[in-house]
Amino acid sequence: MKPSDVRTLDAKGLLLRRQDLIGELATCQFQHATGQLDDTSALKRVRKDLARVNTVIREHERTEGLVKGSLAAQVGKLDSGDSAFAAFRKRMAASAEG
């Protein structure tokens, strides 16, 4: 993910992307710990993508004169269904049941 791609997202898109990356990082860390992660460079890539998103979020906060971490409060509550990672977990749970 390029920084220019991240900068095109709006505030809600940035927060959703951060939520997805946090979930993806947790999944990669779990797979790495259990020996199931084939591409170990995925850990580094996800961490860097997360850092890029956090940097752009902080840039948005500074340009709007907000306190650190207050962009999420300004956007409001995010629906868990909006997140791609949450949708993936929901699909996996449904496929495991049936």
C-alpha positions as protocol buffer text, in pm:
chain_id: "A"
residue {
  index: 1
  type: MET
  ca { x: 0 y: 0 z: 0 }
}
residue {
  index: 2
  type: LYS
  ca { x: 142 y: 334 z: -104 }
}
residue {
  index: 3
  type: PRO
  ca { x: 111 y: 645 z: 113 }
}
residue {
  index: 4
  type: SER
  ca { x: -60 y: 823 z: -177 }
}
residue {
  index: 5
  type: ASP
  ca { x: -330 y: 552 z: -174 }
}
residue {
  index: 6
  type: VAL
  ca { x: -384 y: 599 z: 198 }
}
residue {
  index: 7
  type: ARG
  ca { x: -410 y: 977 z: 165 }
}
residue {
  index: 8
  type: THR
  ca { x: -704 y: 944 z: -76 }
}
residue {
  index: 9
  type: LEU
  ca { x: -921 y: 786 z: 196 }
}
residue {
  index: 10
  type: ASP
  ca { x: -1159 y: 993 z: 407 }
}
residue {
  index: 11
  type: ALA
  ca { x: -1160 y: 982 z: 787 }
}
residue {
  index: 12
  type: LYS
  ca { x: -1402 y: 690 z: 815 }
}
residue {
  index: 13
  type: GLY
  ca { x: -1215 y: 497 z: 548 }
}
residue {
  index: 14
  type: LEU
  ca { x: -889 y: 547 z: 734 }
}
residue {
  index: 15
  type: LEU
  ca { x: -1034 y: 423 z: 1060 }
}
residue {
  index: 16
  type: LEU
  ca { x: -1188 y: 120 z: 891 }
}
residue {
  index: 17
  type: ARG
  ca { x: -860 y: 43 z: 716 }
}
residue {
  index: 18
  type: ARG
  ca { x: -678 y: 66 z: 1050 }
}
residue {
  index: 19
  type: GLN
  ca { x: -931 y: -173 z: 1204 }
}
residue {
  index: 20
  type: ASP
  ca { x: -877 y: -417 z: 917 }
}
residue {
  index: 21
  type: LEU
  ca { x: -499 y: -398 z: 948 }
}
residue {
  index: 22
  type: ILE
  ca { x: -509 y: -458 z: 1322 }
}
residue {
  index: 23
  type: GLY
  ca { x: -715 y: -771 z: 1261 }
}
residue {
  index: 24
  type: GLU
  ca { x: -486 y: -883 z: 981 }
}
residue {
  index: 25
  type: LEU
  ca { x: -181 y: -829 z: 1202 }
}
residue {
  index: 26
  type: ALA
  ca { x: -336 y: -1038 z: 1480 }
}
residue {
  index: 27
  type: THR
  ca { x: -409 y: -1315 z: 1232 }
}
residue {
  index: 28
  type: CYS
  ca { x: -54 y: -1308 z: 1094 }
}
residue {
  index: 29
  type: GLN
  ca { x: 95 y: -1312 z: 1443 }
}
residue {
  index: 30
  type: PHE
  ca { x: -120 y: -1608 z: 1543 }
}
residue {
  index: 31
  type: GLN
  ca { x: -33 y: -1799 z: 1225 }
}
residue {
  index: 32
  type: HIS
  ca { x: 335 y: -1721 z: 1275 }
}
residue {
  index: 33
  type: ALA
  ca { x: 325 y: -1845 z: 1635 }
}
residue {
  index: 34
  type: THR
  ca { x: 162 y: -2172 z: 1530 }
}
residue {
  index: 35
  type: GLY
  ca { x: 392 y: -2222 z: 1231 }
}
residue {
  index: 36
  type: GLN
  ca { x: 116 y: -2181 z: 972 }
}
residue {
  index: 37
  type: LEU
  ca { x: 237 y: -1854 z: 817 }
}
residue {
  index: 38
  type: ASP
  ca { x: 404 y: -1928 z: 483 }
}
residue {
  index: 39
  type: ASP
  ca { x: 500 y: -1570 z: 394 }
}
residue {
  index: 40
  type: THR
  ca { x: 674 y: -1426 z: 698 }
}
residue {
  index: 41
  type: SER
  ca { x: 726 y: -1096 z: 515 }
}
residue {
  index: 42
  type: ALA
  ca { x: 353 y: -1041 z: 559 }
}
residue {
  index: 43
  type: LEU
  ca { x: 416 y: -944 z: 922 }
}
residue {
  index: 44
  type: LYS
  ca { x: 652 y: -664 z: 821 }
}
residue {
  index: 45
  type: ARG
  ca { x: 422 y: -549 z: 539 }
}
residue {
  index: 46
  type: VAL
  ca { x: 115 y: -531 z: 763 }
}
residue {
  index: 47
  type: ARG
  ca { x: 306 y: -346 z: 1038 }
}
residue {
  index: 48
  type: LYS
  ca { x: 432 y: -90 z: 786 }
}
residue {
  index: 49
  type: ASP
  ca { x: 85 y: -46 z: 634 }
}
residue {
  index: 50
  type: LEU
  ca { x: -58 y: 6 z: 982 }
}
residue {
  index: 51
  type: ALA
  ca { x: 209 y: 266 z: 1057 }
}
residue {
  index: 52
  type: ARG
  ca { x: 127 y: 447 z: 730 }
}
residue {
  index: 53
  type: VAL
  ca { x: -242 y: 457 z: 812 }
}
residue {
  index: 54
  type: ASN
  ca { x: -174 y: 580 z: 1167 }
}
residue {
  index: 55
  type: THR
  ca { x: 52 y: 852 z: 1028 }
}
residue {
  index: 56
  type: VAL
  ca { x: -215 y: 977 z: 786 }
}
residue {
  index: 57
  type: ILE
  ca { x: -478 y: 966 z: 1062 }
}
residue {
  index: 58
  type: ARG
  ca { x: -252 y: 1183 z: 1279 }
}
residue {
  index: 59
  type: GLU
  ca { x: -197 y: 1421 z: 984 }
}
residue {
  index: 60
  type: HIS
  ca { x: -574 y: 1459 z: 950 }
}
residue {
  index: 61
  type: GLU
  ca { x: -604 y: 1531 z: 1321 }
}
residue {
  index: 62
  type: ARG
  ca { x: -331 y: 1794 z: 1309 }
}
residue {
  index: 63
  type: THR
  ca { x: -474 y: 1973 z: 1004 }
}
residue {
  index: 64
  type: GLU
  ca { x: -815 y: 1988 z: 1172 }
}
residue {
  index: 65
  type: GLY
  ca { x: -664 y: 2102 z: 1501 }
}
residue {
  index: 66
  type: LEU
  ca { x: -778 y: 1796 z: 1693 }
}
residue {
  index: 67
  type: VAL
  ca { x: -616 y: 1629 z: 1992 }
}
residue {
  index: 68
  type: LYS
  ca { x: -437 y: 1302 z: 1924 }
}
residue {
  index: 69
  type: GLY
  ca { x: -686 y: 1016 z: 1902 }
}
residue {
  index: 70
  type: SER
  ca { x: -993 y: 1236 z: 1865 }
}
residue {
  index: 71
  type: LEU
  ca { x: -1058 y: 1167 z: 1496 }
}
residue {
  index: 72
  type: ALA
  ca { x: -1240 y: 849 z: 1592 }
}
residue {
  index: 73
  type: ALA
  ca { x: -1467 y: 1045 z: 1826 }
}
residue {
  index: 74
  type: GLN
  ca { x: -1538 y: 1298 z: 1552 }
}
residue {
  index: 75
  type: VAL
  ca { x: -1629 y: 1027 z: 1298 }
}
residue {
  index: 76
  type: GLY
  ca { x: -1846 y: 839 z: 1545 }
}
residue {
  index: 77
  type: LYS
  ca { x: -1896 y: 473 z: 1612 }
}
residue {
  index: 78
  type: LEU
  ca { x: -1786 y: 237 z: 1338 }
}
residue {
  index: 79
  type: ASP
  ca { x: -2013 y: -52 z: 1254 }
}
residue {
  index: 80
  type: SER
  ca { x: -1833 y: -383 z: 1280 }
}
residue {
  index: 81
  type: GLY
  ca { x: -2005 y: -483 z: 957 }
}
residue {
  index: 82
  type: ASP
  ca { x: -1824 y: -203 z: 771 }
}
residue {
  index: 83
  type: SER
  ca { x: -1489 y: -366 z: 827 }
}
residue {
  index: 84
  type: ALA
  ca { x: -1364 y: -609 z: 563 }
}
residue {
  index: 85
  type: PHE
  ca { x: -1199 y: -817 z: 834 }
}
residue {
  index: 86
  type: ALA
  ca { x: -1525 y: -840 z: 1029 }
}
residue {
  index: 87
  type: ALA
  ca { x: -1707 y: -950 z: 715 }
}
residue {
  index: 88
  type: PHE
  ca { x: -1440 y: -1215 z: 655 }
}
residue {
  index: 89
  type: ARG
  ca { x: -1475 y: -1348 z: 1012 }
}
residue {
  index: 90
  type: LYS
  ca { x: -1851 y: -1360 z: 968 }
}
residue {
  index: 91
  type: ARG
  ca { x: -1819 y: -1561 z: 644 }
}
residue {
  index: 92
  type: MET
  ca { x: -1571 y: -1801 z: 804 }
}
residue {
  index: 93
  type: ALA
  ca { x: -1800 y: -1859 z: 1101 }
}
residue {
  index: 94
  type: ALA
  ca { x: -2093 y: -1925 z: 870 }
}
residue {
  index: 95
  type: SER
  ca { x: -1894 y: -2172 z: 660 }
}
residue {
  index: 96
  type: ALA
  ca { x: -1772 y: -2354 z: 972 }
}
residue {
  index: 97
  type: GLU
  ca { x: -2129 y: -2399 z: 1095 }
}
residue {
  index: 98
  type: GLY
  ca { x: -2273 y: -2533 z: 773 }
}
